[in-house]
Amino acid sequence: MRHRLRPSLVAVLVLVAIGLALAGLWPSAEAQAPIVLKLGTVNPGESPRNLAANEFARVAAEKSKGRIKVEVYTNNQLARGEGATLEGVQLGTIDVAPVGSAPIGGIFEPAYLPLDLPFLWTSRDQVWKVMDGPIGQELFKKMEAKGVKGLCFGGGWGFRNMLSNKRPINTPDDMKGQTIRVQESPIYVAMMKQLGANPVPMPWGEVYLAMKQGTVDGMEIPVVTMVSDKFFEVTKYYSLTKHTYPPISWFMNLKRYQSLPADLRQVVDEAGKAACALDRKSEVDKEKGELELIRKAGVQVNEVKDLKPFQDRMGPAYDVVTTKVGKEWMDRVTAAVKAAQ
């Protein structure tokens, strides 16, 4: 014999369930199935990018009380290289990613190109002041037309220096005839040509093997990346030219961002700010001891005493960028850089 609940008891149970839900004690669909965001980086190990990515995941989970779960994929697991990573964010196969300015300017948005001009920046504080100001906000606005939401500017890849397996670099003539891997950006191609080198644009995921096998003679990367990606294992000489500092933009797929409830969009914004703050701090902290680590690994590190001969050859690289972005934007960026000194 079946036992039926009396209508009055059913009504009481419904009211209890409604009360629990309103009090936040009844398990909601959101609590049962958190929103999952995929975050991808191109670096292995304890890179500042990866530390910042894990911070983004931690803050997003904490601030959303578990409604957002961020899965972190490092070392090109979601896409091979920064260009492909940003394309993944555009397409929505990757939700969040940090990307350097060089491939953005070279592939997606030319307005980013001036950020990688050789010998433009003199300090990190100068970079961050410009990127946190109107120039940075305008760049993010331009990127929304590409389908991505700019969350914040992190650190950078650090000031970039020359590495080589042929000889140390002390003068521009030391670059002559060397085959140098460069980022996928016309600035780096122009810069190397002006120094007499043979530039080879190459995605990041292919670079370590190219250095190991001798496909290229050298490349240019910052100290932090030299260590995090273990290039000290395949490099003889590291010369401190400090020629560029490419800022890192943290992006999210725009439609994915807009699809979130307002309170979760705020959570993502806060997670981005926390990630970028740690990105900057960990880059500075790590760089302090890593030159010594490189030396102990057997790499010959040399200061470049006179950078003026290098700087004097960079006019054509600036001309290339001015042609691509227009004099007005070029003047605005250089004026902001000068004001931030």
C-alpha positions in Angstrom: 0.0 0.0 0.0 1.4 3.4 -1.0 1.7 6.1 1.6 0.9 9.6 0.3 2.2 12.7 1.9 -0.6 14.9 3.1 -1.0 18.2 1.2 -0.3 20.2 4.4 3.0 18.3 4.9 4.1 18.9 1.3 3.4 22.6 1.7 5.6 22.7 4.9 8.4 20.9 3.1 8.3 23.3 0.2 8.4 26.3 2.5 11.4 24.8 4.4 13.2 24.3 1.1 12.5 27.8 0.1 13.7 29.1 3.4 17.0 27.1 3.2 17.6 28.3 -0.3 17.1 32.0 0.7 19.4 31.5 3.7 22.1 30.1 1.4 21.9 26.6 3.1 20.3 24.7 0.3 22.8 23.4 -2.3 22.3 25.5 -5.4 23.1 24.4 -9.0 26.0 26.9 -8.9 27.5 25.3 -5.8 27.1 21.9 -7.3 28.7 22.8 -10.6 31.2 25.6 -10.3 32.1 27.7 -13.4 35.4 26.3 -14.7 37.9 28.6 -16.3 41.0 27.3 -18.2 44.1 29.5 -17.7 47.1 28.8 -19.9 50.7 30.0 -19.8 53.7 29.2 -22.0 56.3 28.8 -19.2 57.3 25.7 -17.2 58.3 25.5 -13.5 58.3 28.4 -11.1 58.1 31.2 -13.6 56.6 34.5 -12.3 53.8 33.8 -14.8 53.0 30.5 -13.3 53.1 31.8 -9.7 50.7 34.5 -10.8 48.5 32.1 -12.5 48.1 30.0 -9.4 47.4 33.2 -7.4 44.6 34.0 -9.9 43.1 30.6 -9.3 43.4 30.9 -5.5 41.8 34.3 -5.3 39.0 33.5 -7.8 38.1 30.4 -5.8 38.3 32.2 -2.4 36.4 35.4 -3.5 33.7 33.4 -5.3 33.3 31.0 -2.4 33.9 28.1 -4.8 31.6 29.3 -7.6 34.6 29.7 -9.9 37.2 27.0 -10.3 40.3 27.9 -12.4 42.3 25.1 -13.9 45.9 26.2 -14.6 47.8 24.7 -17.6 51.4 25.7 -17.8 54.2 25.1 -20.4 52.2 25.4 -23.6 49.7 22.6 -22.6 46.8 24.5 -24.2 48.5 26.1 -27.1 52.1 26.3 -28.5 53.5 29.8 -28.1 52.1 33.1 -27.1 50.5 33.9 -30.4 48.6 30.6 -30.4 47.7 31.2 -26.8 46.1 34.6 -27.5 44.3 33.1 -30.5 42.9 30.5 -28.1 41.6 33.2 -25.8 40.0 34.8 -28.8 38.3 31.6 -29.8 37.3 30.7 -26.3 39.3 27.4 -26.1 41.4 29.2 -23.4 39.6 31.5 -20.9 42.5 33.4 -19.4 46.1 33.9 -20.3 49.1 36.2 -19.9 50.7 37.3 -23.2 53.7 39.5 -23.9 53.5 42.7 -26.0 55.7 41.5 -28.9 53.3 38.8 -30.4 50.3 41.0 -29.7 51.8 43.9 -31.7 53.2 41.6 -34.4 50.1 39.5 -35.0 47.0 41.0 -33.4 47.1 44.8 -32.7 49.8 47.1 -34.1 49.2 49.7 -31.4 51.2 47.4 -29.0 54.3 47.7 -31.2 55.9 50.7 -29.6 56.1 48.9 -26.3 58.9 46.8 -27.7 61.0 49.5 -29.2 64.7 48.9 -28.4 66.1 51.0 -25.5 62.7 52.7 -24.9 62.5 51.9 -21.2 64.9 52.7 -18.5 63.2 51.1 -15.4 60.4 48.7 -14.5 58.6 51.5 -12.5 58.5 53.6 -15.7 56.9 50.7 -17.6 54.3 50.0 -15.0 53.4 53.6 -14.6 52.7 53.9 -18.3 50.8 50.6 -18.6 48.6 51.5 -15.5 47.7 54.8 -17.1 45.7 56.0 -20.1 48.0 54.3 -22.7 47.4 50.9 -21.1 43.6 51.4 -20.9 43.4 52.5 -24.5 45.3 49.4 -25.6 42.9 47.2 -23.6 39.9 49.0 -25.3 41.4 48.2 -28.7 41.8 44.6 -27.8 38.1 44.3 -27.0 37.5 44.6 -30.7 39.6 41.5 -31.0 37.3 39.5 -28.7 39.4 39.7 -25.5 39.0 41.5 -22.2 42.1 43.1 -20.7 42.3 42.3 -17.0 45.6 44.0 -16.0 49.2 44.4 -16.9 51.6 42.1 -15.0 55.3 42.3 -15.0 57.2 41.7 -18.2 59.6 39.2 -19.3 62.2 41.3 -17.6 64.8 43.4 -19.5 65.9 41.3 -22.4 69.5 40.5 -23.0 71.5 38.7 -25.7 72.6 35.1 -25.4 74.8 33.3 -27.9 76.7 30.1 -28.5 79.2 31.8 -30.8 80.7 34.7 -28.8 79.9 37.3 -26.1 78.3 40.5 -27.4 80.2 43.7 -26.5 79.7 45.7 -29.7 77.3 45.7 -32.6 79.9 44.0 -34.7 79.8 41.0 -32.5 76.3 40.3 -33.8 77.3 40.1 -37.4 76.4 36.9 -39.2 74.8 35.3 -36.2 71.4 33.6 -36.7 69.2 34.9 -33.9 65.8 33.7 -32.9 63.4 36.6 -32.4 59.8 37.0 -31.3 57.1 37.2 -33.9 57.3 41.0 -34.2 58.7 43.2 -36.9 60.5 45.3 -34.3 62.8 42.5 -33.3 63.4 41.6 -37.0 64.4 45.2 -37.8 66.5 45.5 -34.7 68.6 42.4 -35.5 69.0 43.3 -39.1 70.4 46.7 -38.0 73.0 44.9 -35.9 74.0 42.7 -38.8 72.4 39.5 -37.5 70.1 37.1 -39.3 66.7 37.2 -37.5 64.5 34.1 -37.4 61.0 34.6 -36.0 60.1 31.4 -34.1 57.3 30.4 -31.7 58.4 30.0 -28.1 57.7 26.3 -27.9 60.4 25.5 -30.6 63.2 27.6 -29.2 64.9 25.4 -26.6 65.4 22.6 -29.2 66.6 25.1 -31.8 69.3 26.4 -29.4 70.3 22.8 -28.3 70.6 21.6 -31.9 72.3 24.7 -33.2 69.5 25.7 -35.6 70.1 29.2 -34.3 73.2 30.7 -32.8 71.5 32.8 -30.2 68.4 34.6 -29.0 67.4 37.3 -26.6 65.6 36.7 -23.3 65.5 38.0 -19.8 67.3 36.5 -16.8 64.1 35.0 -15.2 63.3 33.1 -18.4 66.9 32.0 -18.8 66.5 30.2 -15.5 62.8 29.1 -15.5 63.1 27.6 -19.0 66.6 26.2 -18.4 68.3 27.9 -21.3 71.5 28.0 -19.2 71.8 24.3 -20.1 72.2 25.2 -23.8 74.0 28.6 -23.7 77.6 29.6 -23.5 77.4 33.5 -23.4 74.9 35.9 -21.9 75.4 39.6 -22.5 73.5 42.2 -20.6 72.3 44.5 -23.3 68.9 45.3 -21.6 67.5 46.3 -25.0 63.8 45.9 -24.4 61.2 45.3 -21.7 57.9 43.8 -23.1 55.0 44.3 -20.7 52.6 41.3 -20.0 48.9 41.7 -20.6 46.5 39.4 -18.8 43.4 38.6 -21.0 40.1 36.8 -20.7 37.8 35.8 -23.5 35.4 38.7 -23.8 32.2 36.8 -24.3 33.1 34.5 -21.4 33.7 37.5 -19.2 30.5 39.2 -20.2 28.5 36.0 -19.6 29.4 35.9 -15.9 27.0 37.5 -13.3 28.1 40.9 -12.2 29.4 39.7 -8.8 31.6 37.1 -10.5 33.0 39.6 -13.0 34.1 41.6 -10.0 35.8 38.4 -8.6 37.6 38.0 -11.9 38.7 41.6 -11.8 40.1 41.2 -8.2 41.8 37.9 -9.1 43.5 39.6 -12.1 44.8 42.5 -9.9 46.1 40.0 -7.4 47.8 37.9 -10.1 49.4 41.0 -11.7 50.7 42.3 -8.4 52.4 38.9 -7.7 53.6 38.7 -11.3 55.5 42.0 -10.9 56.9 41.2 -7.4 58.0 37.6 -8.2 59.8 38.8 -11.3 61.9 41.3 -9.3 62.5 38.9 -6.4 63.6 36.1 -8.7 65.9 38.2 -10.8 68.1 39.1 -7.9 69.8 35.7 -7.5 69.4 34.2 -10.9 72.4 35.9 -12.6 74.6 34.1 -10.0 72.8 30.9 -10.7 73.5 31.3 -14.4 77.2 31.9 -13.7 77.4 28.8 -11.5 75.9 26.8 -14.3 78.9 27.7 -16.5 77.4 30.5 -18.6 79.8 33.4 -19.2 77.9 36.6 -18.2 79.2 40.0 -19.3 78.2 43.6 -18.8 78.0 45.7 -22.0 79.9 48.8 -21.0 78.8 51.1 -23.9 75.2 50.8 -25.3 75.4 53.9 -27.4 76.7 52.2 -30.5 73.7 49.8 -30.3 71.2 52.7 -29.7 72.6 54.7 -32.7 71.6 51.9 -35.1 68.0 51.7 -33.9 66.5 54.5 -36.0 65.2 52.2 -38.7 63.4 50.1 -36.1 61.6 53.2 -34.8 60.7 54.1 -38.4 59.2 50.7 -39.0 56.9 51.2 -36.0 56.0 54.7 -36.9 54.9 53.6 -40.3 52.7 50.9 -38.9 51.0 52.8 -36.0 51.1 56.4 -37.3 53.0 59.4 -35.9 50.2 60.5 -33.6 50.1 57.2 -31.6 53.9 56.9 -31.6 54.2 60.5 -30.2 51.6 59.7 -27.5 53.4 56.6 -26.4 56.9 58.2 -26.4 55.5 61.2 -24.5 54.0 59.0 -21.8 57.3 57.1 -21.5 59.2 60.4 -21.1 56.8 61.7 -18.5 57.1 58.5 -16.5 60.9 58.8 -16.1 
